[in-house]
Amino acid sequence: MSWITKKENGLVLTLRVVPRSSKNKIDGLLGEALKVRIQAPPVEGKANAYLLKFLAKQWKVPRRNLVLLAGETGRNKRLEIVNPPDELRKELLSICDK
């Protein structure tokens, strides 16, 4: 299973989220998941909201285009990016080649 799946109108990513990190950053691949470090604590959904806000800003997409499909209470998550810009699509798919 790959960490990224193409869909007709978007991409589905498998993420491994590390809360309470010293800084926010996308840390590359960790096995079959994209590792993302965020500063927010995993309390009452704050980490999920913070994660979506961080990724929207990082990837320059509207927050409404990011949908958390699975993993609301765990570190392993499935995220859909609806109608990603071509530039972002190429950037994410290029990670596969590294």
C-alpha positions, 0 to 999 in steps of 0.5 A: 500500500502506498502513502498516496492514492490518486482519485478523480478529483483529489488525492488521499494521503496516509499521514503519521502525525507527531503532536507536541513537537518543537516545530511544525514541519512535514518530515518526509516519508516514514514507511508507508506514511507521510510524517507530519510534526505539529506543536499542538497537543492531542487534546479534544481534537485540537491537534486535528484542527491544528493539523488541517490549518497547518497543512492548508497554509503549507500547501496553499489550499483552502481549509475546506479542501482538506477532509480527515477521512480516518484516524480522528483519535490516533496518530495514523490518519487518512486525509483527502485533498479535494481538487489539489492544485497541479503544483501541489499534486506534482510536489506530493507525487514527486515524494514517491520518487525520492 
